[in-house]
Amino acid sequence: MYPDGNATVLREKLAEKYGLKPEQFVFGAGSNEIITLIAQIFLNPGDESIFASPSFVWYDTAVKVSGGKSVIIPLKDYTHDLEAIKNAITDKTRIIWICNPNNPTGTIVTAQQLNDFLEAVPENVVVVLDEAYYEYARGEDYPETVPLLEKYPNLIILRTFSKAYGLASLRVGYGIASAEIVSFLNRIRPPFNVNTLAQVAAVAALDDEDFVRNTVNETKKGLEFLYNAFDRLNLRYVKSRANFVWVETKLPSQELFKKLLNKGVIIRPFMDNWVRITVGTHEQNRKLISAMEEVL
């Protein structure tokens, strides 16, 4: 018995949740697999794809594997410089990736900023809104993008069960787009890429809204705990709308990574002295800070 290659029950559950047609969803072993499919479908050798830096590293990998050219735009004030991205669009541009909230900085593109940007993007350029941390960021000025699909058929929205739903080890992410785009992606999607247990767990997770609310609330408490600790340690950080925080320390990031790893704590090293630290349980957060105090 192979998995349901159509992920029928999960597909129908999500369609009901978002008020969309079932054929507007594509599934992957994590949303990073869908990123790869998007690059394979829309990029020919020499085509350009634009994304920010630092941002999710898989965009660059997917673009290069597909023979495309990465056009990298530095962040401005730790978030996407949409004006610079808009100015970088050429007749060779095929895909623009917007990670919102951005990984690793945790900053967001607001609803108004996104609307203004989409108005300026040519219709033949695909805009991928990577919303892996959507559940943590929603509210206030964060954009609700599903209603934008009707106006902008060049949009693809990526979400996942790996973060707030806690199913990272089961690998199930999904894309939301026009039925036409989804049909293209399904032509090259491995037919059994989301296993049966992952599909069953994802369906159950959608019914457990209390769990997601608790996860988000506990994460916000954890962020405040880390902010206070970083203030005490005199470390610069960026306020986050995700479940991690972007921190500048007094050590090169790789050196800090190795020293904390020896103490049983894993962080993500990036450039220079900047690292990304994910919020854990209260016990894990305390262990992290204790280890950082010793190392720094």
C-alpha atoms as an extended CHARMM CRD file, in Angstrom:
* protein
*
       296  EXT
         1         1  MET       CA              0.0000000000        0.0000000000        0.0000000000  PROA      1               0.0000000000
         2         2  TYR       CA              1.6020000000        3.2280000000       -1.2060000000  PROA      2               0.0000000000
         3         3  PRO       CA              0.6520000000        6.6470000000        0.2060000000  PROA      3               0.0000000000
         4         4  ASP       CA             -2.2200000000        8.5350000000       -1.4080000000  PROA      4               0.0000000000
         5         5  GLY       CA             -0.2670000000       10.4280000000       -4.0630000000  PROA      5               0.0000000000
         6         6  ASN       CA             -3.0350000000       13.0150000000       -4.2420000000  PROA      6               0.0000000000
         7         7  ALA       CA             -3.1310000000       13.5730000000       -0.4640000000  PROA      7               0.0000000000
         8         8  THR       CA             -6.8990000000       13.6810000000       -0.9540000000  PROA      8               0.0000000000
         9         9  VAL       CA             -8.1150000000       14.0420000000        2.6340000000  PROA      9               0.0000000000
        10        10  LEU       CA             -5.5010000000       16.6600000000        3.4970000000  PROA      10              0.0000000000
        11        11  ARG       CA             -6.1730000000       18.5020000000        0.2520000000  PROA      11              0.0000000000
        12        12  GLU       CA             -9.9130000000       18.6790000000        0.9230000000  PROA      12              0.0000000000
        13        13  LYS       CA             -9.3250000000       19.7090000000        4.5400000000  PROA      13              0.0000000000
        14        14  LEU       CA             -7.1030000000       22.6230000000        3.5030000000  PROA      14              0.0000000000
        15        15  ALA       CA             -9.4870000000       23.6450000000        0.7270000000  PROA      15              0.0000000000
        16        16  GLU       CA            -12.2830000000       23.8890000000        3.2840000000  PROA      16              0.0000000000
        17        17  LYS       CA            -10.0450000000       25.8010000000        5.7050000000  PROA      17              0.0000000000
        18        18  TYR       CA             -9.0660000000       28.4450000000        3.1530000000  PROA      18              0.0000000000
        19        19  GLY       CA            -12.2270000000       28.5200000000        1.0380000000  PROA      19              0.0000000000
        20        20  LEU       CA            -10.3520000000       27.4510000000       -2.0920000000  PROA      20              0.0000000000
        21        21  LYS       CA            -10.6010000000       24.6520000000       -4.6470000000  PROA      21              0.0000000000
        22        22  PRO       CA             -8.8310000000       21.3760000000       -3.8180000000  PROA      22              0.0000000000
        23        23  GLU       CA             -6.8230000000       21.6340000000       -7.0340000000  PROA      23              0.0000000000
        24        24  GLN       CA             -5.1160000000       24.8020000000       -5.7500000000  PROA      24              0.0000000000
        25        25  PHE       CA             -2.8440000000       22.8610000000       -3.3790000000  PROA      25              0.0000000000
        26        26  VAL       CA              0.4460000000       21.0630000000       -4.0070000000  PROA      26              0.0000000000
        27        27  PHE       CA              2.2300000000       19.0310000000       -1.3460000000  PROA      27              0.0000000000
        28        28  GLY       CA              5.8640000000       18.3450000000       -0.6190000000  PROA      28              0.0000000000
        29        29  ALA       CA              8.1660000000       16.6350000000        1.8450000000  PROA      29              0.0000000000
        30        30  GLY       CA              8.5380000000       19.9850000000        3.5420000000  PROA      30              0.0000000000
        31        31  SER       CA              8.0680000000       23.2640000000        1.6960000000  PROA      31              0.0000000000
        32        32  ASN       CA             11.7100000000       23.1760000000        0.5980000000  PROA      32              0.0000000000
        33        33  GLU       CA             10.8200000000       20.3620000000       -1.8260000000  PROA      33              0.0000000000
        34        34  ILE       CA              8.1650000000       22.6100000000       -3.3800000000  PROA      34              0.0000000000
        35        35  ILE       CA             10.7900000000       25.3670000000       -3.7070000000  PROA      35              0.0000000000
        36        36  THR       CA             12.8490000000       22.9390000000       -5.7840000000  PROA      36              0.0000000000
        37        37  LEU       CA              9.8450000000       22.0620000000       -7.9550000000  PROA      37              0.0000000000
        38        38  ILE       CA              9.0700000000       25.7460000000       -8.5670000000  PROA      38              0.0000000000
        39        39  ALA       CA             12.6250000000       26.4300000000       -9.7160000000  PROA      39              0.0000000000
        40        40  GLN       CA             12.5850000000       23.3790000000      -11.9960000000  PROA      40              0.0000000000
        41        41  ILE       CA              9.3120000000       24.3940000000      -13.6200000000  PROA      41              0.0000000000
        42        42  PHE       CA              9.9280000000       28.1090000000      -14.1560000000  PROA      42              0.0000000000
        43        43  LEU       CA             13.6850000000       28.4240000000      -14.7330000000  PROA      43              0.0000000000
        44        44  ASN       CA             15.6280000000       27.6400000000      -17.8570000000  PROA      44              0.0000000000
        45        45  PRO       CA             19.4370000000       28.0270000000      -17.9510000000  PROA      45              0.0000000000
        46        46  GLY       CA             20.2790000000       31.7190000000      -17.8060000000  PROA      46              0.0000000000
        47        47  ASP       CA             16.9230000000       32.8280000000      -16.3910000000  PROA      47              0.0000000000
        48        48  GLU       CA             17.1220000000       35.1180000000      -13.3700000000  PROA      48              0.0000000000
        49        49  SER       CA             15.6320000000       34.6600000000       -9.9280000000  PROA      49              0.0000000000
        50        50  ILE       CA             15.6630000000       37.3630000000       -7.2370000000  PROA      50              0.0000000000
        51        51  PHE       CA             15.8310000000       36.9280000000       -3.4740000000  PROA      51              0.0000000000
        52        52  ALA       CA             17.1710000000       38.7150000000       -0.4070000000  PROA      52              0.0000000000
        53        53  SER       CA             20.2890000000       38.0080000000        1.6140000000  PROA      53              0.0000000000
        54        54  PRO       CA             20.4800000000       36.7630000000        4.2520000000  PROA      54              0.0000000000
        55        55  SER       CA             17.3350000000       34.7340000000        3.7010000000  PROA      55              0.0000000000
        56        56  PHE       CA             16.3960000000       31.0750000000        3.3640000000  PROA      56              0.0000000000
        57        57  VAL       CA             19.4580000000       29.4180000000        1.8210000000  PROA      57              0.0000000000
        58        58  TRP       CA             17.4970000000       26.8950000000       -0.2510000000  PROA      58              0.0000000000
        59        59  TYR       CA             16.3920000000       29.5150000000       -2.7930000000  PROA      59              0.0000000000
        60        60  ASP       CA             19.9510000000       29.8630000000       -4.0610000000  PROA      60              0.0000000000
        61        61  THR       CA             20.4590000000       26.0940000000       -4.1910000000  PROA      61              0.0000000000
        62        62  ALA       CA             17.2200000000       25.4700000000       -6.0850000000  PROA      62              0.0000000000
        63        63  VAL       CA             17.9700000000       28.2370000000       -8.5870000000  PROA      63              0.0000000000
        64        64  LYS       CA             21.5000000000       27.0200000000       -9.2820000000  PROA      64              0.0000000000
        65        65  VAL       CA             20.4660000000       23.3780000000       -9.6480000000  PROA      65              0.0000000000
        66        66  SER       CA             17.9340000000       24.4920000000      -12.2760000000  PROA      66              0.0000000000
        67        67  GLY       CA             20.6090000000       26.3950000000      -14.2040000000  PROA      67              0.0000000000
        68        68  GLY       CA             19.2170000000       29.7930000000      -13.2480000000  PROA      68              0.0000000000
        69        69  LYS       CA             21.0890000000       32.9080000000      -12.1640000000  PROA      69              0.0000000000
        70        70  SER       CA             20.6500000000       34.1440000000       -8.5920000000  PROA      70              0.0000000000
        71        71  VAL       CA             20.1710000000       37.8990000000       -8.2480000000  PROA      71              0.0000000000
        72        72  ILE       CA             20.8150000000       38.6380000000       -4.5820000000  PROA      72              0.0000000000
        73        73  ILE       CA             19.5400000000       41.8270000000       -2.9290000000  PROA      73              0.0000000000
        74        74  PRO       CA             20.9270000000       42.7090000000        0.5320000000  PROA      74              0.0000000000
        75        75  LEU       CA             18.4390000000       43.2910000000        3.3270000000  PROA      75              0.0000000000
        76        76  LYS       CA             17.7150000000       46.8620000000        4.3920000000  PROA      76              0.0000000000
        77        77  ASP       CA             17.1750000000       47.3470000000        8.1310000000  PROA      77              0.0000000000
        78        78  TYR       CA             17.1620000000       43.5600000000        8.4480000000  PROA      78              0.0000000000
        79        79  THR       CA             14.1950000000       43.0950000000        6.1080000000  PROA      79              0.0000000000
        80        80  HSD       CA             13.4480000000       42.8540000000        2.3860000000  PROA      80              0.0000000000
        81        81  ASP       CA             14.3650000000       45.9130000000        0.3330000000  PROA      81              0.0000000000
        82        82  LEU       CA             11.3370000000       45.6670000000       -1.9530000000  PROA      82              0.0000000000
        83        83  GLU       CA             12.2700000000       48.7980000000       -3.8720000000  PROA      83              0.0000000000
        84        84  ALA       CA             15.6910000000       47.3520000000       -4.7360000000  PROA      84              0.0000000000
        85        85  ILE       CA             14.1000000000       44.0150000000       -5.6440000000  PROA      85              0.0000000000
        86        86  LYS       CA             11.6300000000       45.7950000000       -7.9290000000  PROA      86              0.0000000000
        87        87  ASN       CA             14.4660000000       47.7190000000       -9.6050000000  PROA      87              0.0000000000
        88        88  ALA       CA             16.3680000000       44.4550000000      -10.1900000000  PROA      88              0.0000000000
        89        89  ILE       CA             13.6120000000       42.9570000000      -12.3490000000  PROA      89              0.0000000000
        90        90  THR       CA             14.6710000000       42.4820000000      -15.9790000000  PROA      90              0.0000000000
        91        91  ASP       CA             13.2380000000       40.6920000000      -18.9980000000  PROA      91              0.0000000000
        92        92  LYS       CA             15.1240000000       37.5980000000      -17.7750000000  PROA      92              0.0000000000
        93        93  THR       CA             13.4740000000       37.5670000000      -14.3380000000  PROA      93              0.0000000000
        94        94  ARG       CA             11.2440000000       34.5370000000      -13.8190000000  PROA      94              0.0000000000
        95        95  ILE       CA             10.8930000000       34.0990000000      -10.0130000000  PROA      95              0.0000000000
        96        96  ILE       CA             11.0220000000       36.4170000000       -6.9970000000  PROA      96              0.0000000000
        97        97  TRP       CA             11.2260000000       34.8220000000       -3.5330000000  PROA      97              0.0000000000
        98        98  ILE       CA              9.8810000000       36.7330000000       -0.5260000000  PROA      98              0.0000000000
        99        99  CYS       CA             10.4350000000       35.0030000000        2.8190000000  PROA      99              0.0000000000
       100       100  ASN       CA              7.8760000000       36.4910000000        5.1990000000  PROA      100             0.0000000000
       101       101  PRO       CA              8.7170000000       36.4580000000        8.0960000000  PROA      101             0.0000000000
       102       102  ASN       CA             12.2630000000       36.3910000000        6.8420000000  PROA      102             0.0000000000
       103       103  ASN       CA             14.4920000000       33.5280000000        7.8780000000  PROA      103             0.0000000000
       104       104  PRO       CA             16.8790000000       34.2370000000        9.6780000000  PROA      104             0.0000000000
       105       105  THR       CA             16.0450000000       37.8080000000       10.7770000000  PROA      105             0.0000000000
       106       106  GLY       CA             12.3870000000       37.3180000000       11.7860000000  PROA      106             0.0000000000
       107       107  THR       CA             11.2830000000       40.6010000000       10.1960000000  PROA      107             0.0000000000
       108       108  ILE       CA              8.1870000000       41.0100000000        8.0440000000  PROA      108             0.0000000000
       109       109  VAL       CA              6.9950000000       42.7000000000        4.8820000000  PROA      109             0.0000000000
       110       110  THR       CA              3.7650000000       44.4670000000        5.8540000000  PROA      110             0.0000000000
       111       111  ALA       CA              0.4400000000       44.1210000000        4.0550000000  PROA      111             0.0000000000
       112       112  GLN       CA              0.6950000000       47.5950000000        2.5130000000  PROA      112             0.0000000000
       113       113  GLN       CA              4.2930000000       47.0690000000        1.4130000000  PROA      113             0.0000000000
       114       114  LEU       CA              3.3940000000       43.7640000000       -0.2130000000  PROA      114             0.0000000000
       115       115  ASN       CA              0.3630000000       45.1750000000       -2.0190000000  PROA      115             0.0000000000
       116       116  ASP       CA              2.4020000000       48.0620000000       -3.4320000000  PROA      116             0.0000000000
       117       117  PHE       CA              5.1310000000       45.6540000000       -4.5180000000  PROA      117             0.0000000000
       118       118  LEU       CA              2.7890000000       43.1920000000       -6.2540000000  PROA      118             0.0000000000
       119       119  GLU       CA              1.2360000000       46.0310000000       -8.2450000000  PROA      119             0.0000000000
       120       120  ALA       CA              4.6780000000       46.7640000000       -9.7070000000  PROA      120             0.0000000000
       121       121  VAL       CA              5.6840000000       43.1890000000      -10.5930000000  PROA      121             0.0000000000
       122       122  PRO       CA              5.0780000000       42.1020000000      -14.2110000000  PROA      122             0.0000000000
       123       123  GLU       CA              2.3940000000       39.4410000000      -14.6050000000  PROA      123             0.0000000000
       124       124  ASN       CA              4.8440000000       37.0060000000      -16.2090000000  PROA      124             0.0000000000
       125       125  VAL       CA              7.0910000000       36.9240000000      -13.1070000000  PROA      125             0.0000000000
       126       126  VAL       CA              6.2160000000       34.3610000000      -10.4350000000  PROA      126             0.0000000000
       127       127  VAL       CA              6.2470000000       35.7260000000       -6.8740000000  PROA      127             0.0000000000
       128       128  VAL       CA              6.7490000000       33.0770000000       -4.1930000000  PROA      128             0.0000000000
       129       129  LEU       CA              5.6070000000       34.1180000000       -0.7170000000  PROA      129             0.0000000000
       130       130  ASP       CA              7.3630000000       31.7470000000        1.6610000000  PROA      130             0.0000000000
       131       131  GLU       CA              5.2360000000       31.8230000000        4.8090000000  PROA      131             0.0000000000
       132       132  ALA       CA              6.7200000000       28.9250000000        6.7700000000  PROA      132             0.0000000000
       133       133  TYR       CA              6.3300000000       30.9550000000        9.9790000000  PROA      133             0.0000000000
       134       134  TYR       CA              2.8630000000       32.3190000000        9.1420000000  PROA      134             0.0000000000
       135       135  GLU       CA              1.1820000000       31.1440000000       12.3380000000  PROA      135             0.0000000000
       136       136  TYR       CA              3.6160000000       33.0920000000       14.5210000000  PROA      136             0.0000000000
       137       137  ALA       CA              3.4400000000       36.3330000000       12.5190000000  PROA      137             0.0000000000
       138       138  ARG       CA             -0.2150000000       36.7250000000       11.6650000000  PROA      138             0.0000000000
       139       139  GLY       CA             -2.1750000000       39.6930000000       12.9530000000  PROA      139             0.0000000000
       140       140  GLU       CA             -1.4270000000       43.4140000000       13.1560000000  PROA      140             0.0000000000
       141       141  ASP       CA              0.2140000000       44.5140000000        9.8870000000  PROA      141             0.0000000000
       142       142  TYR       CA              1.0940000000       41.0430000000        8.5870000000  PROA      142             0.0000000000
       143       143  PRO       CA             -0.5120000000       40.3430000000        5.1770000000  PROA      143             0.0000000000
       144       144  GLU       CA             -3.2240000000       37.7310000000        4.6820000000  PROA      144             0.0000000000
       145       145  THR       CA             -2.1620000000       36.5350000000        1.2620000000  PROA      145             0.0000000000
       146       146  VAL       CA             -4.6790000000       33.8370000000        0.3010000000  PROA      146             0.0000000000
       147       147  PRO       CA             -7.2650000000       36.4720000000       -0.7860000000  PROA      147             0.0000000000
       148       148  LEU       CA             -4.5890000000       37.9460000000       -3.0990000000  PROA      148             0.0000000000
       149       149  LEU       CA             -4.5070000000       34.8090000000       -5.2650000000  PROA      149             0.0000000000
       150       150  GLU       CA             -7.5940000000       35.8700000000       -7.1930000000  PROA      150             0.0000000000
       151       151  LYS       CA             -6.0590000000       39.2230000000       -8.1410000000  PROA      151             0.0000000000
       152       152  TYR       CA             -2.5130000000       37.9570000000       -8.7430000000  PROA      152             0.0000000000
       153       153  PRO       CA             -2.4550000000       34.6060000000      -10.5730000000  PROA      153             0.0000000000
       154       154  ASN       CA              1.3690000000       34.7440000000      -10.5900000000  PROA      154             0.0000000000
       155       155  LEU       CA              1.4670000000       34.1800000000       -6.7950000000  PROA      155             0.0000000000
       156       156  ILE       CA              2.5450000000       31.0050000000       -5.0200000000  PROA      156             0.0000000000
       157       157  ILE       CA              2.1360000000       30.8240000000       -1.2190000000  PROA      157             0.0000000000
       158       158  LEU       CA              4.2030000000       28.3120000000        0.7500000000  PROA      158             0.0000000000
       159       159  ARG       CA              3.2500000000       27.0620000000        4.2040000000  PROA      159             0.0000000000
       160       160  THR       CA              4.2440000000       24.0850000000        6.3160000000  PROA      160             0.0000000000
       161       161  PHE       CA              3.3630000000       21.8080000000        9.1980000000  PROA      161             0.0000000000
       162       162  SER       CA              7.0020000000       21.7800000000       10.3510000000  PROA      162             0.0000000000
       163       163  LYS       CA              6.9040000000       24.8520000000       12.5990000000  PROA      163             0.0000000000
       164       164  ALA       CA              3.8830000000       25.8340000000       14.7090000000  PROA      164             0.0000000000
       165       165  TYR       CA              2.2100000000       22.4470000000       14.1290000000  PROA      165             0.0000000000
       166       166  GLY       CA              5.3060000000       20.6070000000       15.3720000000  PROA      166             0.0000000000
       167       167  LEU       CA              5.5380000000       18.0130000000       12.5750000000  PROA      167             0.0000000000
       168       168  ALA       CA              9.0380000000       18.8190000000       11.2940000000  PROA      168             0.0000000000
       169       169  SER       CA             10.2370000000       15.2090000000       11.4070000000  PROA      169             0.0000000000
       170       170  LEU       CA              7.2870000000       14.0010000000        9.3080000000  PROA      170             0.0000000000
       171       171  ARG       CA              8.0590000000       16.4170000000        6.4160000000  PROA      171             0.0000000000
       172       172  VAL       CA              4.8390000000       17.8540000000        5.0670000000  PROA      172             0.0000000000
       173       173  GLY       CA              4.5900000000       21.2860000000        3.4960000000  PROA      173             0.0000000000
       174       174  TYR       CA              2.1900000000       22.7360000000        0.9560000000  PROA      174             0.0000000000
       175       175  GLY       CA              1.8870000000       25.3470000000       -1.7190000000  PROA      175             0.0000000000
       176       176  ILE       CA             -1.2250000000       27.3700000000       -2.5810000000  PROA      176             0.0000000000
       177       177  ALA       CA             -1.5820000000       28.7870000000       -6.0750000000  PROA      177             0.0000000000
       178       178  SER       CA             -3.7760000000       28.8380000000       -9.1460000000  PROA      178             0.0000000000
       179       179  ALA       CA             -4.9410000000       25.4510000000      -10.3690000000  PROA      179             0.0000000000
       180       180  GLU       CA             -2.8570000000       26.0200000000      -13.5170000000  PROA      180             0.0000000000
       181       181  ILE       CA              0.3990000000       26.5180000000      -11.6110000000  PROA      181             0.0000000000
       182       182  VAL       CA             -0.3560000000       23.5550000000       -9.3350000000  PROA      182             0.0000000000
       183       183  SER       CA             -0.9530000000       21.3520000000      -12.3760000000  PROA      183             0.0000000000
       184       184  PHE       CA              2.5170000000       22.2450000000      -13.6950000000  PROA      184             0.0000000000
       185       185  LEU       CA              4.1600000000       21.4820000000      -10.3530000000  PROA      185             0.0000000000
       186       186  ASN       CA              2.3320000000       18.1700000000      -10.0510000000  PROA      186             0.0000000000
       187       187  ARG       CA              3.7490000000       17.0330000000      -13.3940000000  PROA      187             0.0000000000
       188       188  ILE       CA              7.2360000000       16.7850000000      -11.8810000000  PROA      188             0.0000000000
       189       189  ARG       CA              6.3350000000       16.1580000000       -8.2320000000  PROA      189             0.0000000000
       190       190  PRO       CA              7.3270000000       12.6800000000       -7.0150000000  PROA      190             0.0000000000
       191       191  PRO       CA              4.0030000000       10.8190000000       -6.7500000000  PROA      191             0.0000000000
       192       192  PHE       CA              4.4610000000        9.5090000000       -3.1860000000  PROA      192             0.0000000000
       193       193  ASN       CA              6.5290000000       12.3270000000       -1.6890000000  PROA      193             0.0000000000
       194       194  VAL       CA              4.3210000000       12.8290000000        1.4000000000  PROA      194             0.0000000000
       195       195  ASN       CA              4.0120000000        9.5960000000        3.3320000000  PROA      195             0.0000000000
       196       196  THR       CA              0.8140000000        8.2470000000        4.8540000000  PROA      196             0.0000000000
       197       197  LEU       CA              1.6990000000        9.0110000000        8.4810000000  PROA      197             0.0000000000
       198       198  ALA       CA              2.5700000000       12.6050000000        7.5580000000  PROA      198             0.0000000000
       199       199  GLN       CA             -0.7780000000       13.0510000000        5.8010000000  PROA      199             0.0000000000
       200       200  VAL       CA             -2.7430000000       11.6030000000        8.7210000000  PROA      200             0.0000000000
       201       201  ALA       CA             -0.8390000000       13.7130000000       11.2450000000  PROA      201             0.0000000000
       202       202  ALA       CA             -1.3430000000       16.8880000000        9.1940000000  PROA      202             0.0000000000
       203       203  VAL       CA             -5.1040000000       16.3070000000        8.9760000000  PROA      203             0.0000000000
       204       204  ALA       CA             -5.2400000000       15.7770000000       12.7490000000  PROA      204             0.0000000000
       205       205  ALA       CA             -3.0780000000       18.8570000000       13.3320000000  PROA      205             0.0000000000
       206       206  LEU       CA             -5.5410000000       21.0680000000       11.4550000000  PROA      206             0.0000000000
       207       207  ASP       CA             -8.2120000000       20.0940000000       13.9870000000  PROA      207             0.0000000000
       208       208  ASP       CA             -5.9930000000       20.8760000000       16.9750000000  PROA      208             0.0000000000
       209       209  GLU       CA             -6.1500000000       24.6710000000       16.9620000000  PROA      209             0.0000000000
       210       210  ASP       CA             -5.5580000000       24.8120000000       20.7230000000  PROA      210             0.0000000000
       211       211  PHE       CA             -2.1310000000       23.2700000000       20.2030000000  PROA      211             0.0000000000
       212       212  VAL       CA             -1.1570000000       25.9110000000       17.6500000000  PROA      212             0.0000000000
       213       213  ARG       CA             -2.4080000000       28.7440000000       19.8620000000  PROA      213             0.0000000000
       214       214  ASN       CA             -0.4520000000       27.3390000000       22.8000000000  PROA      214             0.0000000000
       215       215  THR       CA              2.6620000000       26.9430000000       20.6620000000  PROA      215             0.0000000000
       216       216  VAL       CA              2.4730000000       30.5470000000       19.4720000000  PROA      216             0.0000000000
       217       217  ASN       CA              1.7910000000       31.9000000000       22.9850000000  PROA      217             0.0000000000
       218       218  GLU       CA              4.6210000000       29.9140000000       24.5650000000  PROA      218             0.0000000000
       219       219  THR       CA              6.9450000000       31.0000000000       21.7660000000  PROA      219             0.0000000000
       220       220  LYS       CA              6.1820000000       34.6620000000       22.4370000000  PROA      220             0.0000000000
       221       221  LYS       CA              6.9700000000       34.1210000000       26.1200000000  PROA      221             0.0000000000
       222       222  GLY       CA             10.2040000000       32.4200000000       25.1000000000  PROA      222             0.0000000000
       223       223  LEU       CA             11.1550000000       35.3370000000       22.8690000000  PROA      223             0.0000000000
       224       224  GLU       CA             10.6780000000       37.7830000000       25.7390000000  PROA      224             0.0000000000
       225       225  PHE       CA             12.8360000000       35.5770000000       27.9660000000  PROA      225             0.0000000000
       226       226  LEU       CA             15.6010000000       35.5760000000       25.3430000000  PROA      226             0.0000000000
       227       227  TYR       CA             15.3110000000       39.3360000000       24.7260000000  PROA      227             0.0000000000
       228       228  ASN       CA             15.7560000000       39.9990000000       28.4350000000  PROA      228             0.0000000000
       229       229  ALA       CA             18.7540000000       37.6710000000       28.5920000000  PROA      229             0.0000000000
       230       230  PHE       CA             20.3560000000       39.2520000000       25.5380000000  PROA      230             0.0000000000
       231       231  ASP       CA             19.8330000000       42.7040000000       27.0630000000  PROA      231             0.0000000000
       232       232  ARG       CA             21.5890000000       41.5060000000       30.1900000000  PROA      232             0.0000000000
       233       233  LEU       CA             24.4550000000       40.1190000000       28.0880000000  PROA      233             0.0000000000
       234       234  ASN       CA             24.5930000000       43.3750000000       26.0970000000  PROA      234             0.0000000000
       235       235  LEU       CA             23.9500000000       41.5690000000       22.7860000000  PROA      235             0.0000000000
       236       236  ARG       CA             22.3070000000       43.2300000000       19.7980000000  PROA      236             0.0000000000
       237       237  TYR       CA             19.2600000000       41.4420000000       18.3760000000  PROA      237             0.0000000000
       238       238  VAL       CA             16.3030000000       42.0220000000       16.0520000000  PROA      238             0.0000000000
       239       239  LYS       CA             12.7250000000       41.7660000000       17.3490000000  PROA      239             0.0000000000
       240       240  SER       CA             11.2010000000       38.7250000000       15.6690000000  PROA      240             0.0000000000
       241       241  ARG       CA              7.7960000000       37.7970000000       14.2510000000  PROA      241             0.0000000000
       242       242  ALA       CA              8.8150000000       34.1310000000       13.9800000000  PROA      242             0.0000000000
       243       243  ASN       CA              9.9670000000       31.4670000000       16.4520000000  PROA      243             0.0000000000
       244       244  PHE       CA             13.6340000000       32.4580000000       16.3520000000  PROA      244             0.0000000000
       245       245  VAL       CA             15.7470000000       35.5440000000       16.9510000000  PROA      245             0.0000000000
       246       246  TRP       CA             18.6510000000       37.0560000000       14.9890000000  PROA      246             0.0000000000
       247       247  VAL       CA             21.4990000000       37.8890000000       17.3650000000  PROA      247             0.0000000000
       248       248  GLU       CA             24.9440000000       39.4620000000       17.0560000000  PROA      248             0.0000000000
       249       249  THR       CA             27.4430000000       38.0890000000       19.5610000000  PROA      249             0.0000000000
       250       250  LYS       CA             31.0530000000       38.8170000000       20.4700000000  PROA      250             0.0000000000
       251       251  LEU       CA             32.3850000000       35.7200000000       18.7100000000  PROA      251             0.0000000000
       252       252  PRO       CA             32.5290000000       34.6190000000       15.0510000000  PROA      252             0.0000000000
       253       253  SER       CA             29.3410000000       32.6570000000       14.4050000000  PROA      253             0.0000000000
       254       254  GLN       CA             31.1040000000       29.3740000000       13.5640000000  PROA      254             0.0000000000
       255       255  GLU       CA             33.2120000000       29.5810000000       16.7200000000  PROA      255             0.0000000000
       256       256  LEU       CA             30.1510000000       30.1980000000       18.8810000000  PROA      256             0.0000000000
       257       257  PHE       CA             28.3060000000       27.3700000000       17.1210000000  PROA      257             0.0000000000
       258       258  LYS       CA             31.0710000000       24.8580000000       17.9330000000  PROA      258             0.0000000000
       259       259  LYS       CA             31.4440000000       25.9690000000       21.5490000000  PROA      259             0.0000000000
       260       260  LEU       CA             27.7070000000       25.7530000000       22.1980000000  PROA      260             0.0000000000
       261       261  LEU       CA             27.5050000000       22.4170000000       20.3870000000  PROA      261             0.0000000000
       262       262  ASN       CA             30.0430000000       21.0420000000       22.8770000000  PROA      262             0.0000000000
       263       263  LYS       CA             27.5830000000       22.0360000000       25.6090000000  PROA      263             0.0000000000
       264       264  GLY       CA             24.6580000000       20.2600000000       23.9280000000  PROA      264             0.0000000000
       265       265  VAL       CA             23.0660000000       23.3430000000       22.3670000000  PROA      265             0.0000000000
       266       266  ILE       CA             22.5550000000       23.8210000000       18.6190000000  PROA      266             0.0000000000
       267       267  ILE       CA             22.1930000000       27.2430000000       17.0160000000  PROA      267             0.0000000000
       268       268  ARG       CA             22.4650000000       28.3270000000       13.3710000000  PROA      268             0.0000000000
       269       269  PRO       CA             25.6600000000       30.1890000000       12.4520000000  PROA      269             0.0000000000
       270       270  PHE       CA             25.4070000000       32.7270000000        9.6360000000  PROA      270             0.0000000000
       271       271  MET       CA             27.6500000000       35.5900000000        8.6140000000  PROA      271             0.0000000000
       272       272  ASP       CA             30.2560000000       37.3750000000       10.7390000000  PROA      272             0.0000000000
       273       273  ASN       CA             29.0800000000       37.3400000000       14.3740000000  PROA      273             0.0000000000
       274       274  TRP       CA             25.3760000000       36.8610000000       13.6230000000  PROA      274             0.0000000000
       275       275  VAL       CA             23.5120000000       33.6980000000       14.5930000000  PROA      275             0.0000000000
       276       276  ARG       CA             19.9010000000       32.5430000000       14.5240000000  PROA      276             0.0000000000
       277       277  ILE       CA             18.5700000000       31.0700000000       17.7450000000  PROA      277             0.0000000000
       278       278  THR       CA             15.2640000000       29.1910000000       17.8170000000  PROA      278             0.0000000000
       279       279  VAL       CA             12.9640000000       29.4360000000       20.8260000000  PROA      279             0.0000000000
       280       280  GLY       CA             12.7190000000       26.1700000000       22.7240000000  PROA      280             0.0000000000
       281       281  THR       CA             10.9450000000       25.1010000000       25.8710000000  PROA      281             0.0000000000
       282       282  HSD       CA             11.6210000000       27.1940000000       28.9790000000  PROA      282             0.0000000000
       283       283  GLU       CA             14.1020000000       24.5720000000       30.1920000000  PROA      283             0.0000000000
       284       284  GLN       CA             15.8940000000       24.6030000000       26.8170000000  PROA      284             0.0000000000
       285       285  ASN       CA             15.9720000000       28.4080000000       26.7210000000  PROA      285             0.0000000000
       286       286  ARG       CA             17.5400000000       28.5150000000       30.1930000000  PROA      286             0.0000000000
       287       287  LYS       CA             20.1410000000       25.9430000000       29.1550000000  PROA      287             0.0000000000
       288       288  LEU       CA             20.9760000000       28.0220000000       26.0720000000  PROA      288             0.0000000000
       289       289  ILE       CA             21.4720000000       31.2310000000       28.0610000000  PROA      289             0.0000000000
       290       290  SER       CA             23.5310000000       29.4420000000       30.6990000000  PROA      290             0.0000000000
       291       291  ALA       CA             25.7780000000       28.0210000000       27.9750000000  PROA      291             0.0000000000
       292       292  MET       CA             26.0860000000       31.4070000000       26.2630000000  PROA      292             0.0000000000
       293       293  GLU       CA             27.0380000000       33.0710000000       29.5410000000  PROA      293             0.0000000000
       294       294  GLU       CA             29.8480000000       30.5450000000       30.0000000000  PROA      294             0.0000000000
       295       295  VAL       CA             31.0870000000       30.8030000000       26.4000000000  PROA      295             0.0000000000
       296       296  LEU       CA             30.8780000000       34.5910000000       26.0540000000  PROA      296             0.0000000000
